Every structure is written in structure tokens, then in C-alpha cells.
Amino acid sequence: MARNLQVTLAARPDGEPQESDFALVEGDVPEPREGEVVVRNLWLSLDPYMRGRMNDVRSYVPPVQLGEVMGAQAVGEVVESRSPAYAAGDVVVGFFGWQQYAAAPAHQLRKLDPDAAPVSTALHVLGMTGLTAYFGLFAVASATAGDTVVVSAASGAVGQVAGQLAKIAGCRAVGIAGSPEKVEDCVSLFGYDAALDYKRDDLREGLKRECPDGVDVYFDNVGGEVSAAVHRRLALRSRIAVCGQIAEYNQSPPEGGPRSVSFMIAKRVRMEGFLVNDFAREHEPALARLAGWLREGRLNYREDVVEGIEHAPRAFIGLLNGANRGKLLVKP
């Protein structure tokens, strides 16, 4: 009989997660209840927000409990169904977790067309990260033609889409990334007008050079010193979409308060945090637009693939330290 390899939360990390904070366990393949399907996971998404779910604190999603399977969105093939909506062989996307098999309510799934695009794209450019870039850039930051847009973590899953959408909208796009290879990806693969390496470049001088009239839109994925440098170059009535703060996720204890926001006063800056599910009613038309741009060759992507569910913890720790290039996926 098939067995179900799972990664569970073994301990709550203090600061940076360690591999010992996770446990690899073997369980039974679940049986579907009425209205459910069982899927075999094909692709598993690893994302920075999962670090927050490892803490026992109140947030916009409940924390993972000790001994519980780590939560994650995944693409899977239906192997057994007790729902008229799905049949064995269908490919679906849902929140199936860090495991090889999962049972899930049929009404929570979205069916994919394997002929329309590689099904792994449902976990990035045609999924939650693509939607995050779309709504953060257009609905939250109100980017329009002629704006100068700066994106941090510019080669990551969200950043690579945000930069390309900025170009599609007629903006100047400047990326910030953490290695020469990622900077090269930003320019050659994702079409940024320029990119800066925050580990090697003088960000203040680089932003002054690449954004001579200031920054109209800042798509913030990282926080910390990178964002502080961008704040110094903001233009009058600029907008900041706060998507993530990965520079702070492993801090223990946390800084304890916001950095100075005095920069917002003179420049009349609007700064807004957001979640992609704030725009749930608009997901379908946005996905249709993203899919159209992908078909037209106007959107590119890079996947960083790890083989084997047992390697998910190490890959996730690397993600928090910037080791990945592009969207990090696991083939269980």
C-alpha cells in the first residue's frame, strides 16, 4: 500500500528555524469523506509567510500546531473522489500541506487545465503570488504609466511578476535583489530597466542614479534596511504597498516597534499593507489577464525546484535566507 510521507512542526523556532524544528513522519493515505477528494501532491509551494505560522501568535491565519502537518498550497492529482465535481485524474490546486497525499473538501479546490499552462504555474505566476503582485501594484499602489516603480526581493516569486506588470503598465521598473545572478535575472529575464544588488551596491547611490526623479511606487517585500534606503528616495505623493517583511521574520525578539515614518509627512506618502484575499472576488478576472499575458509571452518566470518532501525543511530555511532563485517549489 502507498504510504504518506508528511512534514510536521516538531518545535517552535526561536529566531531562524532549524531542521530539528520539523519532523518527517509516515502515515496512512487518507480516505475521502462525502464531498471530499484525495489528491496525490505533484507540486508543493514554499513561501515566506509560513515562518509566521510557526509561531504561537495571533495573526491573519492560525498558527500550525505542534505535531500538525505544515500548511501550504499545492497542486495535486485526484486519486479518489466522493464529489461529483471531480474525478480521478483531474488536476487541482488547494491547501494540501507538506505531504504526499491529502484529503480536502471539493468546494475548496480549483480545477486546472494542464493544456493551458504548466500546472506548477498555479502556485506562482497564475496563482497566489501572481495575484499578490497584480493587486499590490494596481489596486493598492495605483501604479500608472510613467511611474517609477521599485520592487524589493525583485527576483522572488512575487517580485518577478510585479516588475513585469509594472513594465506592461508603462512604468519604469527598478529591482532590488541579493546576488549578481538575481540582478541578472531581473534585467534579462523579467525585463526590469535596472536592478541593484543590496549586498554589494551602495543602495542610496544606486537609487539616486536609477530613480533621479524619485520613487513613485515602492512594492515592499522585505522591510529592514533595504526599505529604509528606498524611503529616502520617495517622490511626492508616492505609494507603498507592503506585501512582506522577510528581513524581520527571523528576528528574536522582534524589534518592538516601527522604524521612523517621518519620511511620510513631507512627501505625503500613502503606505498600505494588504493580503491577496482582500481581493478574492476579483481573482478570476485577474487570473484571466495574467494567463493572457503569459500566453502572449509578456510574462516570464523562473522556478527553483527541490526533489523530495524530506528536503522541504532545508529548502524553506534557505528561502528565508535568500538562497532560492525564483519561485521555490517541491516535487514531493
PEGIVEN-V390820 format. One record per backbone hydrogen bond with DSSP energy under -1.0 kcal/mol. CO is the residue of the C=O (numbers start at 1). NH is the residue of the N-H. If there is no record, write none. Layout:
co = <CO CO>
nh = <NH NH>
This chain:
co = <4 5 6 7 8 9 18 19 21 21 23 25 27 33 35 36 37 38 38 39 40 43 44 47 48 51 52 53 55 65 68 70 72 73 74 75 75 76 77 78 80 82 83 87 90 91 92 93 94 94 97 98 100 102 104 105 106 110 113 113 118 119 120 121 121 124 124 127 128 129 130 131 132 133 134 135 136 137 144 147 148 148 149 150 151 153 156 158 159 161 162 163 164 165 166 167 170 172 173 173 174 175 176 177 179 180 181 182 183 184 185 185 186 194 196 197 197 201 202 203 204 205 206 207 211 215 216 217 218 219 220 220 221 222 223 224 225 226 227 230 231 233 235 238 239 240 241 242 245 248 261 262 264 267 270 272 275 276 277 279 280 282 283 284 285 286 287 288 289 290 291 292 293 294 302 304 306 308 309 311 312 313 314 315 316 318 319 327 328 329 330 331>
nh = <27 100 25 70 23 67 21 22 10 11 8 6 4 36 106 82 104 79 80 102 77 75 330 50 51 54 55 64 57 68 9 98 97 45 94 42 43 92 40 89 38 35 86 90 78 112 76 110 74 96 99 7 41 39 37 108 109 93 116 117 121 122 123 124 126 127 130 131 132 133 134 135 136 137 138 140 141 143 147 172 216 217 174 219 176 156 160 162 163 165 166 167 168 169 171 170 146 149 193 194 151 196 154 198 183 184 185 186 187 188 189 190 192 175 177 200 201 203 206 207 208 209 210 211 214 235 239 150 241 152 243 244 246 247 227 228 229 230 231 233 234 215 238 270 218 272 220 274 248 251 264 265 269 237 240 242 278 279 280 282 283 286 287 288 289 290 291 292 293 294 295 296 298 297 327 329 331 311 312 315 316 317 318 319 320 323 322 304 46 306 44 308>
